[in-house]
Amino acid sequence: MKKLLFLILIATLVLIGWNLIDSSDYNGFVVGVKESSLIITTPTSDPMKDDPDYEIFLTEDTEIEGKSDISSFRAGDEVRVWIEDKDETKKIARKIIIDVYGNQPSSEGEH
């Protein structure tokens, strides 16, 4: 019984630790889609400040998880983005993960 509790405790700590280690450079929501880039906003914790917007460029090498290509992105998609070179002013995505639970349905057309 003690071994089982110990294993459950270890598994829980590993899962918690894994979620705390989110090394993405940007977490936010898609607010615009262009031909070769996404405009994302990253919510701030300060209600008095506007949420900053970032233009993230995609290349042939950008790894996308959760969507097939840039044309399938929609406003409201929640994304995590890893940038190739953080020192560059042009932000080129190395990897983008779409969190499916973050895509809020639009209220347009609903009555």
Secondary structure as GFF3:
##gff-version 3
##sequence-region A 1 111
A	DSSP	alpha_helix	2	20	.	.	.	ID=ss1
A	DSSP	beta_strand	26	33	.	.	.	ID=ss2
A	DSSP	beta_strand	37	41	.	.	.	ID=ss3
A	DSSP	beta_strand	53	57	.	.	.	ID=ss4
A	DSSP	beta_strand	63	65	.	.	.	ID=ss5
A	DSSP	three_ten_helix	70	72	.	.	.	ID=ss6
A	DSSP	beta_strand	78	83	.	.	.	ID=ss7
A	DSSP	beta_strand	91	99	.	.	.	ID=ss8
A	DSSP	three_ten_helix	100	102	.	.	.	ID=ss9
###
